[in-house]
Amino acid sequence: WSEDRFNEIIKETSTFIKKVGYNPKAVAFVPISGWHGDNMLEESANMTWYKGWTKETKGGVVKGKTLLDAIDAIEPP
């Protein structure tokens, strides 16, 4: 549950997202463990350093903590 590794992944992924024409600020980055269910449906106690995600949308700034929150925040085309 490394915060440093999570930040490294965000940095690398953001670079790729920019290259393909998307705004990384419009993406919710969520550290999850599918194996343990961490941050999938409920906030995980295993990542106390994680305070949640923020992303920009047409309607303003949206915040959440879990993958479910991020999925619910996807705007339809």
The first five atom37 places (N, CA, C, CB, O) and aatype in JSON, in Angstrom:
{
  "aatype": [17, 15, 6, 3, 1, 13, 2, 6, 9, 9, 11, 6, 16, 15, 16, 13, 9, 11, 11, 19, 7, 18, 2, 14, 11, 0, 19, 0, 13, 19, 14, 9, 15, 7, 17, 8, 7, 3, 2, 12, 10, 6, 6, 15, 0, 2, 12, 16, 17, 18, 11, 7, 17, 16, 11, 6, 16, 11, 7, 7, 19, 19, 11, 7, 11, 16, 10, 10, 3, 0, 9, 3, 0, 9, 6, 14, 14],
  "atom_mask": [
    [1, 1, 1, 1, 1],
    [1, 1, 1, 1, 1],
    [1, 1, 1, 1, 1],
    [1, 1, 1, 1, 1],
    [1, 1, 1, 1, 1],
    [1, 1, 1, 1, 1],
    [1, 1, 1, 1, 1],
    [1, 1, 1, 1, 1],
    [1, 1, 1, 1, 1],
    [1, 1, 1, 1, 1],
    [1, 1, 1, 1, 1],
    [1, 1, 1, 1, 1],
    [1, 1, 1, 1, 1],
    [1, 1, 1, 1, 1],
    [1, 1, 1, 1, 1],
    [1, 1, 1, 1, 1],
    [1, 1, 1, 1, 1],
    [1, 1, 1, 1, 1],
    [1, 1, 1, 1, 1],
    [1, 1, 1, 1, 1],
    [1, 1, 1, 0, 1],
    [1, 1, 1, 1, 1],
    [1, 1, 1, 1, 1],
    [1, 1, 1, 1, 1],
    [1, 1, 1, 1, 1],
    [1, 1, 1, 1, 1],
    [1, 1, 1, 1, 1],
    [1, 1, 1, 1, 1],
    [1, 1, 1, 1, 1],
    [1, 1, 1, 1, 1],
    [1, 1, 1, 1, 1],
    [1, 1, 1, 1, 1],
    [1, 1, 1, 1, 1],
    [1, 1, 1, 0, 1],
    [1, 1, 1, 1, 1],
    [1, 1, 1, 1, 1],
    [1, 1, 1, 0, 1],
    [1, 1, 1, 1, 1],
    [1, 1, 1, 1, 1],
    [1, 1, 1, 1, 1],
    [1, 1, 1, 1, 1],
    [1, 1, 1, 1, 1],
    [1, 1, 1, 1, 1],
    [1, 1, 1, 1, 1],
    [1, 1, 1, 1, 1],
    [1, 1, 1, 1, 1],
    [1, 1, 1, 1, 1],
    [1, 1, 1, 1, 1],
    [1, 1, 1, 1, 1],
    [1, 1, 1, 1, 1],
    [1, 1, 1, 1, 1],
    [1, 1, 1, 0, 1],
    [1, 1, 1, 1, 1],
    [1, 1, 1, 1, 1],
    [1, 1, 1, 1, 1],
    [1, 1, 1, 1, 1],
    [1, 1, 1, 1, 1],
    [1, 1, 1, 1, 1],
    [1, 1, 1, 0, 1],
    [1, 1, 1, 0, 1],
    [1, 1, 1, 1, 1],
    [1, 1, 1, 1, 1],
    [1, 1, 1, 1, 1],
    [1, 1, 1, 0, 1],
    [1, 1, 1, 1, 1],
    [1, 1, 1, 1, 1],
    [1, 1, 1, 1, 1],
    [1, 1, 1, 1, 1],
    [1, 1, 1, 1, 1],
    [1, 1, 1, 1, 1],
    [1, 1, 1, 1, 1],
    [1, 1, 1, 1, 1],
    [1, 1, 1, 1, 1],
    [1, 1, 1, 1, 1],
    [1, 1, 1, 1, 1],
    [1, 1, 1, 1, 1],
    [1, 1, 1, 1, 1]
  ],
  "atom_positions": [
    [[0.83, -1.19, 0.0], [0.0, 0.0, 0.0], [0.87, 1.25, 0.0], [-0.94, 0.0, 1.21], [0.77, 2.09, 0.89]],
    [[1.72, 1.36, -0.99], [2.7, 2.43, -1.03], [2.16, 3.69, -1.7], [3.95, 1.95, -1.76], [1.75, 3.67, -2.86]],
    [[2.16, 4.78, -0.96], [1.76, 6.07, -1.51], [2.74, 6.5, -2.6], [1.68, 7.13, -0.41], [2.33, 7.06, -3.62]],
    [[4.03, 6.25, -2.38], [5.04, 6.62, -3.38], [4.79, 5.89, -4.7], [6.45, 6.3, -2.87], [4.87, 6.49, -5.77]],
    [[4.48, 4.61, -4.63], [4.22, 3.83, -5.85], [2.95, 4.32, -6.54], [4.1, 2.33, -5.52], [2.92, 4.41, -7.76]],
    [[1.93, 4.64, -5.77], [0.68, 5.16, -6.34], [0.95, 6.47, -7.07], [-0.37, 5.37, -5.23], [0.47, 6.67, -8.18]],
    [[1.72, 7.37, -6.45], [2.04, 8.65, -7.09], [2.87, 8.45, -8.35], [2.79, 9.56, -6.11], [2.7, 9.18, -9.33]],
    [[3.76, 7.48, -8.33], [4.56, 7.16, -9.52], [3.65, 6.69, -10.67], [5.62, 6.07, -9.19], [3.84, 7.08, -11.82]],
    [[2.68, 5.86, -10.35], [1.74, 5.37, -11.35], [0.9, 6.51, -11.91], [0.83, 4.27, -10.76], [0.66, 6.58, -13.11]],
    [[0.44, 7.42, -11.04], [-0.32, 8.58, -11.51], [0.51, 9.4, -12.48], [-0.77, 9.45, -10.31], [0.01, 9.81, -13.53]],
    [[1.76, 9.65, -12.14], [2.64, 10.45, -13.0], [2.81, 9.8, -14.37], [4.01, 10.64, -12.33], [2.65, 10.46, -15.4]],
    [[3.13, 8.51, -14.4], [3.34, 7.8, -15.66], [2.05, 7.72, -16.48], [3.87, 6.39, -15.39], [2.07, 7.92, -17.69]],
    [[0.95, 7.43, -15.82], [-0.33, 7.32, -16.52], [-0.79, 8.67, -17.05], [-1.39, 6.72, -15.58], [-1.34, 8.75, -18.15]],
    [[-0.58, 9.73, -16.28], [-0.96, 11.07, -16.72], [-0.22, 11.47, -17.99], [-0.69, 12.09, -15.62], [-0.8, 12.09, -18.88]],
    [[1.06, 11.12, -18.07], [1.84, 11.41, -19.27], [1.22, 10.71, -20.48], [3.31, 10.97, -19.09], [1.08, 11.31, -21.54]],
    [[0.87, 9.45, -20.33], [0.24, 8.7, -21.42], [-1.11, 9.3, -21.79], [0.08, 7.22, -21.03], [-1.43, 9.45, -22.97]],
    [[-1.91, 9.64, -20.79], [-3.24, 10.2, -21.03], [-3.13, 11.49, -21.84], [-3.97, 10.47, -19.69], [-3.92, 11.71, -22.76]],
    [[-2.15, 12.34, -21.52], [-1.93, 13.57, -22.28], [-1.57, 13.26, -23.73], [-0.83, 14.41, -21.63], [-2.06, 13.91, -24.65]],
    [[-0.7, 12.27, -23.92], [-0.25, 11.91, -25.28], [-1.4, 11.46, -26.17], [0.8, 10.8, -25.2], [-1.36, 11.7, -27.38]],
    [[-2.4, 10.83, -25.61], [-3.52, 10.36, -26.42], [-4.67, 11.37, -26.48], [-4.03, 9.04, -25.88], [-5.73, 11.08, -27.02]],
    [[-4.44, 12.56, -25.92], [-5.39, 13.65, -26.1], [-6.42, 13.87, -25.01], [0.0, 0.0, 0.0], [-7.41, 14.58, -25.23]],
    [[-6.21, 13.3, -23.86], [-7.15, 13.5, -22.75], [-6.52, 14.36, -21.66], [-7.59, 12.15, -22.17], [-5.3, 14.49, -21.59]],
    [[-7.36, 14.94, -20.84], [-6.91, 15.76, -19.72], [-6.82, 14.89, -18.46], [-7.87, 16.97, -19.49], [-7.84, 14.37, -18.0]],
    [[-5.61, 14.71, -17.91], [-5.49, 13.89, -16.7], [-6.29, 14.42, -15.51], [-4.04, 13.78, -16.31], [-6.62, 13.66, -14.59]],
    [[-6.6, 15.72, -15.51], [-7.39, 16.28, -14.42], [-8.84, 15.81, -14.48], [-7.33, 17.81, -14.46], [-9.6, 16.0, -13.53]],
    [[-9.23, 15.21, -15.6], [-10.58, 14.7, -15.76], [-10.66, 13.2, -15.45], [-11.08, 14.97, -17.18], [-11.67, 12.56, -15.73]],
    [[-9.59, 12.66, -14.88], [-9.52, 11.23, -14.57], [-9.43, 11.03, -13.06], [-8.31, 10.56, -15.28], [-8.63, 11.69, -12.39]],
    [[-10.23, 10.14, -12.53], [-10.16, 9.79, -11.1], [-9.16, 8.66, -10.92], [-11.58, 9.39, -10.54], [-9.36, 7.56, -11.44]],
    [[-8.09, 8.92, -10.2], [-7.09, 7.89, -9.9], [-7.4, 7.3, -8.52], [-5.63, 8.47, -9.94], [-7.42, 8.03, -7.52]],
    [[-7.64, 6.0, -8.48], [-8.05, 5.34, -7.24], [-7.13, 4.14, -6.98], [-9.54, 4.89, -7.31], [-7.06, 3.23, -7.81]],
    [[-6.43, 4.12, -5.83], [-5.64, 2.93, -5.5], [-6.58, 1.84, -4.99], [-4.54, 3.27, -4.43], [-7.29, 2.03, -4.01]],
    [[-6.57, 0.7, -5.66], [-7.48, -0.38, -5.26], [-6.72, -1.69, -5.11], [-8.6, -0.53, -6.3], [-5.61, -1.85, -5.6]],
    [[-7.36, -2.61, -4.43], [-6.93, -4.0, -4.42], [-8.17, -4.83, -4.7], [-6.23, -4.42, -3.06], [-9.05, -4.97, -3.84]],
    [[-8.24, -5.38, -5.9], [-9.36, -6.25, -6.24], [-9.35, -7.53, -5.42], [0.0, 0.0, 0.0], [-10.4, -8.11, -5.13]],
    [[-8.16, -7.96, -5.04], [-8.01, -9.19, -4.26], [-8.63, -9.03, -2.88], [-6.53, -9.57, -4.14], [-9.32, -9.93, -2.38]],
    [[-8.36, -7.87, -2.25], [-8.86, -7.62, -0.89], [-10.11, -6.73, -0.87], [-7.77, -6.98, -0.06], [-10.75, -6.6, 0.17]],
    [[-10.44, -6.13, -2.01], [-11.61, -5.26, -2.07], [-11.36, -3.85, -1.58], [0.0, 0.0, 0.0], [-12.3, -3.08, -1.36]],
    [[-10.09, -3.49, -1.39], [-9.76, -2.16, -0.87], [-10.13, -1.06, -1.85], [-8.27, -2.08, -0.53], [-9.73, -1.09, -3.02]],
    [[-10.88, -0.08, -1.37], [-11.31, 1.1, -2.13], [-12.15, 0.75, -3.36], [-10.1, 1.89, -2.56], [-12.27, 1.57, -4.27]],
    [[-12.71, -0.41, -3.38], [-13.57, -0.78, -4.51], [-14.99, -0.25, -4.24], [-13.59, -2.33, -4.72], [-15.51, 0.55, -5.03]],
    [[-15.6, -0.68, -3.16], [-16.95, -0.24, -2.81], [-16.96, 0.65, -1.58], [-17.84, -1.44, -2.58], [-17.8, 1.54, -1.45]],
    [[-16.01, 0.4, -0.69], [-15.91, 1.16, 0.56], [-14.48, 1.62, 0.77], [-16.39, 0.32, 1.77], [-13.54, 0.99, 0.28]],
    [[-14.32, 2.71, 1.49], [-12.99, 3.23, 1.81], [-12.19, 2.19, 2.59], [-13.1, 4.55, 2.62], [-12.71, 1.53, 3.48]],
    [[-10.91, 2.06, 2.24], [-10.04, 1.06, 2.86], [-9.31, 1.61, 4.08], [-9.04, 0.53, 1.85], [-8.85, 2.75, 4.06]],
    [[-9.2, 0.8, 5.11], [-8.39, 1.16, 6.28], [-6.91, 0.86, 6.04], [-8.88, 0.4, 7.53], [-6.06, 1.27, 6.83]],
    [[-6.59, 0.16, 4.95], [-5.2, -0.2, 4.65], [-4.41, 0.92, 3.99], [-5.18, -1.4, 3.77], [-3.19, 0.83, 3.87]],
    [[-5.09, 1.98, 3.56], [-4.42, 3.09, 2.87], [-4.79, 4.4, 3.56], [-4.79, 3.13, 1.36], [-5.47, 5.24, 2.97]],
    [[-4.35, 4.56, 4.78], [-4.72, 5.76, 5.55], [-4.2, 7.04, 4.92], [-4.2, 5.64, 6.97], [-4.74, 8.12, 5.17]],
    [[-3.17, 6.94, 4.1], [-2.62, 8.11, 3.4], [-3.53, 8.6, 2.29], [-1.24, 7.77, 2.83], [-3.43, 9.76, 1.89]],
    [[-4.41, 7.77, 1.78], [-5.28, 8.12, 0.66], [-6.48, 8.9, 1.15], [-5.73, 6.85, -0.11], [-7.28, 8.4, 1.95]],
    [[-6.62, 10.13, 0.66], [-7.7, 11.02, 1.1], [-8.82, 11.14, 0.09], [-7.15, 12.38, 1.4], [-9.8, 11.85, 0.33]],
    [[-8.7, 10.45, -1.04], [-9.75, 10.49, -2.05], [-9.26, 11.09, -3.35], [0.0, 0.0, 0.0], [-8.14, 11.59, -3.43]],
    [[-10.11, 11.04, -4.37], [-9.76, 11.58, -5.68], [-10.6, 12.81, -5.98], [-9.96, 10.52, -6.76], [-11.67, 13.01, -5.4]],
    [[-10.08, 13.62, -6.89], [-10.78, 14.8, -7.39], [-10.61, 14.82, -8.89], [-10.23, 16.12, -6.73], [-9.52, 14.54, -9.4]],
    [[-11.67, 15.15, -9.62], [-11.54, 15.28, -11.07], [-12.41, 16.43, -11.56], [-11.93, 13.97, -11.78], [-13.41, 16.79, -10.94]],
    [[-11.99, 17.0, -12.68], [-12.72, 18.1, -13.29], [-13.73, 17.54, -14.29], [-11.76, 19.1, -13.98], [-13.42, 16.64, -15.07]],
    [[-14.94, 18.09, -14.25], [-15.97, 17.71, -15.22], [-16.57, 18.98, -15.81], [-17.07, 16.83, -14.55], [-16.24, 20.09, -15.38]],
    [[-17.43, 18.82, -16.79], [-18.12, 19.97, -17.38], [-18.96, 20.7, -16.34], [-19.01, 19.53, -18.56], [-19.13, 21.92, -16.41]],
    [[-19.47, 19.96, -15.38], [-20.32, 20.53, -14.35], [-19.57, 21.06, -13.14], [0.0, 0.0, 0.0], [-20.19, 21.61, -12.23]],
    [[-18.25, 20.92, -13.11], [-17.45, 21.38, -11.98], [-16.53, 20.28, -11.47], [0.0, 0.0, 0.0], [-16.21, 19.34, -12.19]],
    [[-16.1, 20.43, -10.24], [-15.18, 19.47, -9.63], [-15.98, 18.4, -8.89], [-14.19, 20.19, -8.66], [-16.93, 18.71, -8.17]],
    [[-15.59, 17.15, -9.1], [-16.25, 16.02, -8.45], [-15.22, 15.33, -7.57], [-16.86, 15.02, -9.51], [-14.06, 15.2, -7.95]],
    [[-15.66, 14.87, -6.39], [-14.76, 14.19, -5.46], [-15.36, 12.85, -5.05], [-14.51, 15.06, -4.21], [-16.57, 12.65, -5.08]],
    [[-14.48, 11.94, -4.66], [-14.92, 10.64, -4.18], [-13.76, 9.9, -3.55], [0.0, 0.0, 0.0], [-12.65, 10.43, -3.47]],
    [[-14.01, 8.69, -3.1], [-12.96, 7.9, -2.45], [-12.79, 6.51, -3.05], [-13.25, 7.77, -0.99], [-11.7, 5.94, -2.96]],
    [[-13.83, 5.97, -3.64], [-13.77, 4.57, -4.09], [-13.88, 4.45, -5.6], [-14.87, 3.76, -3.42], [-14.19, 5.42, -6.3]],
    [[-13.62, 3.25, -6.09], [-13.8, 2.97, -7.51], [-15.27, 3.12, -7.9], [-13.29, 1.55, -7.86], [-15.57, 3.63, -8.98]],
    [[-16.17, 2.7, -7.03], [-17.6, 2.85, -7.3], [-17.96, 4.33, -7.45], [-18.43, 2.21, -6.18], [-18.73, 4.69, -8.34]],
    [[-17.42, 5.18, -6.58], [-17.64, 6.62, -6.7], [-17.16, 7.14, -8.06], [-16.93, 7.38, -5.56], [-17.83, 7.94, -8.7]],
    [[-15.98, 6.67, -8.48], [-15.4, 7.1, -9.75], [-16.27, 6.66, -10.92], [-13.97, 6.55, -9.91], [-16.48, 7.42, -11.86]],
    [[-16.77, 5.44, -10.86], [-17.65, 4.94, -11.93], [-18.94, 5.75, -11.96], [-17.96, 3.44, -11.74], [-19.42, 6.12, -13.03]],
    [[-19.5, 6.02, -10.8], [-20.73, 6.81, -10.72], [-20.54, 8.24, -11.23], [-21.24, 6.84, -9.29], [-21.5, 8.88, -11.66]],
    [[-19.3, 8.74, -11.2], [-19.02, 10.12, -11.61], [-18.71, 10.24, -13.11], [-17.85, 10.65, -10.82], [-18.47, 11.35, -13.59]],
    [[-18.72, 9.13, -13.84], [-18.49, 9.2, -15.28], [-19.69, 9.86, -15.94], [-18.24, 7.77, -15.89], [-20.83, 9.47, -15.73]],
    [[-19.39, 10.89, -16.76], [-20.46, 11.59, -17.46], [-20.79, 10.86, -18.76], [-20.06, 13.06, -17.75], [-19.88, 10.45, -19.48]],
    [[-22.07, 10.69, -19.05], [-22.43, 10.03, -20.31], [-22.03, 10.92, -21.5], [-23.95, 9.73, -20.36], [-21.99, 12.14, -21.38]],
    [[-21.73, 10.3, -22.63], [-21.32, 11.08, -23.81], [-22.45, 11.94, -24.35], [-20.81, 10.17, -24.9], [-22.26, 12.66, -25.33]]
  ]
}
